[in-house]
Each structure stands twice: as C-alpha cells, then as structure tokens.
Amino acid sequence: MYYAVVLTEESRKKLIKYFNLDSDTKYAHHCTMLYFPEVLKELVKNNSVGKFAEEHLGCKINLTVDEYVETPSIIACGVSGVLSINENPHITLYVAEGHKPVESNFLDWDNSSIPLQNPLELEGYITLCK
C-alpha cells in the first residue's frame, strides 16, 4: 500500500507529451508520498507524512516538475510541492526491461539531475493506492 499524489489525466498527458513518452506507458502516474505494508496501516498514522496524507486524502495537490534524471534503465522527474518520505520526491517516467520502478528512489539526484528550463505545473489528488 502507499499514499501518493495521483496525477489527473490532463496532467498525466501533459507530462507524457513533455518528455515524449509512449502514450500507453504505465508510468508517469503518481508521486509516492509513503509506501508501507498493509499490516502496518495503523502505525502509519503516527508518521508525519502518513498523518498528513490521511488527513488530506482526496485533496488536490499542485506539483512542479523542475528537474529530471535519465539513466539507461530509469527516467524520473523531480517534483516539488509534495510531502514525501523519499529524499527526492519524483515521478517515475520510464523503467527498462529487467528493472523495477523502486530503483528510481536510488537515483543520484545531487550529481545527475538536469534542471528544466521551463518547469512543468501538474495537478493530482492524494490517494491511498493498494
């Protein structure tokens, strides 16, 4: 289970177009706020990110895409405007065969990020995903 800001369809299409992704990609969908096993759901409410997500479930969030990292196996864009357990909140855009989206949590944002000249404004809603 995880709390995430799930992009609106309009924002998702904007992101896909901006980064020239395949329109049928299963990525470019959300920014994870907090991932947790279902058995720990009650404990999550004691975490500041989990508490915020629970209290604002269904609320609209404005995100700004201001950078991205591209490797042969993963492409992700960095976002601001969201509270996340991840050190570098991001949206995974591409994952090569044999790799997993979780790998985007370990990208070297400090040394590899490329700033966008024109930041991209997106909208999404805080959602509990299963």
C-alpha positions as CSV (number, residue, x, y, z in Angstrom):
1,M,0.0,0.0,0.0
2,Y,1.1,3.6,-0.5
3,Y,-0.1,7.1,-0.3
4,A,0.6,9.0,-3.4
5,V,-0.3,12.1,-5.4
6,V,-2.0,10.5,-8.4
7,L,-1.9,12.8,-11.4
8,T,-5.1,14.0,-13.1
9,E,-5.5,12.6,-16.6
10,E,-4.8,16.1,-18.0
11,S,-1.6,16.4,-16.0
12,R,-0.5,12.9,-17.0
13,K,-1.0,13.7,-20.7
14,K,1.0,16.9,-20.2
15,L,3.9,15.0,-18.6
16,I,3.9,12.3,-21.2
17,K,3.9,14.9,-24.0
18,Y,6.6,17.0,-22.3
19,F,9.0,14.0,-22.0
20,N,8.0,12.5,-25.3
21,L,6.9,9.1,-23.7
22,D,4.7,6.4,-25.3
23,S,1.1,7.4,-24.7
24,D,0.3,3.9,-23.3
25,T,3.1,3.9,-20.7
26,K,2.1,2.6,-17.3
27,Y,4.4,5.1,-15.7
28,A,4.1,8.9,-15.3
29,H,1.2,8.1,-13.0
30,H,2.0,9.3,-9.4
31,C,4.4,10.7,-6.9
32,T,4.7,8.3,-3.9
33,M,4.3,10.0,-0.5
34,L,4.7,6.9,1.7
35,Y,4.9,3.2,1.0
36,F,4.1,0.7,3.7
37,P,2.9,-2.9,4.1
38,E,-0.9,-3.2,4.7
39,V,-0.3,-4.8,8.1
40,L,1.3,-1.5,9.3
41,K,-1.5,0.8,8.2
42,E,-2.4,1.8,11.7
43,L,1.2,2.6,12.6
44,V,1.4,4.9,9.5
45,K,-0.9,7.4,11.2
46,N,1.9,8.1,13.7
47,N,4.3,9.1,10.8
48,S,4.1,12.8,9.8
49,V,3.8,12.0,6.1
50,G,1.2,9.3,6.8
51,K,-0.8,11.6,9.1
52,F,-0.8,14.4,6.6
53,A,-1.8,12.0,3.8
54,E,-4.6,10.5,5.9
55,E,-5.9,14.0,6.9
56,H,-5.8,15.3,3.3
57,L,-7.0,12.2,1.5
58,G,-8.7,13.2,-1.7
59,C,-7.3,16.8,-1.6
60,K,-5.9,18.4,-4.8
61,I,-2.1,19.0,-4.8
62,N,-0.2,21.2,-7.2
63,L,3.2,19.8,-8.2
64,T,6.1,21.4,-10.0
65,V,8.4,19.3,-12.2
66,D,11.7,21.2,-12.1
67,E,14.4,18.5,-12.9
68,Y,14.9,15.0,-14.2
69,V,17.4,12.2,-14.1
70,E,17.9,9.9,-17.0
71,T,19.9,6.6,-16.9
72,P,19.8,3.7,-19.4
73,S,17.4,1.9,-17.0
74,I,15.3,4.6,-15.3
75,I,14.0,8.0,-16.1
76,A,12.3,10.1,-13.4
77,C,11.4,13.7,-12.9
78,G,11.9,15.5,-9.6
79,V,8.9,17.3,-8.2
80,S,8.3,20.0,-5.5
81,G,5.0,20.8,-3.7
82,V,4.5,17.4,-2.1
83,L,5.4,15.9,1.3
84,S,7.2,12.6,0.8
85,I,9.2,10.1,2.7
86,N,11.5,10.0,-0.3
87,E,14.5,12.3,0.0
88,N,13.9,13.3,-3.6
89,P,10.2,13.3,-4.4
90,H,9.7,12.2,-8.0
91,I,7.5,10.6,-10.7
92,T,8.9,7.6,-12.4
93,L,8.7,8.0,-16.2
94,Y,10.4,5.0,-17.7
95,V,11.7,1.7,-16.5
96,A,13.8,-0.6,-18.8
97,E,13.0,-4.3,-19.0
98,G,14.5,-6.2,-16.1
99,H,14.4,-3.2,-13.8
100,K,11.8,-2.0,-11.2
101,P,10.3,1.4,-10.6
102,V,11.6,1.3,-7.0
103,E,15.1,1.9,-8.4
104,S,14.1,5.5,-9.1
105,N,14.3,6.0,-5.3
106,F,18.1,5.5,-5.6
107,L,19.0,7.8,-8.5
108,D,21.8,10.2,-7.9
109,W,19.8,13.5,-7.9
110,D,22.7,15.6,-6.5
111,N,25.1,14.8,-9.3
112,S,22.9,13.7,-12.2
113,S,19.8,15.9,-12.3
114,I,19.1,18.1,-15.2
115,P,17.1,21.2,-14.5
116,L,14.1,22.1,-16.7
117,Q,14.4,25.5,-18.3
118,N,10.6,25.8,-18.1
119,P,9.2,24.0,-15.0
120,L,6.0,22.0,-15.6
121,E,3.0,22.5,-13.4
122,L,0.9,19.5,-12.7
123,E,-2.2,18.6,-10.5
124,G,-3.0,15.4,-8.7
125,Y,-5.0,14.1,-5.7
126,I,-3.8,12.4,-2.5
127,T,-4.8,8.8,-2.9
128,L,-4.4,5.6,-0.9
129,C,-3.2,3.0,-3.5
130,K,-3.3,-0.7,-3.0
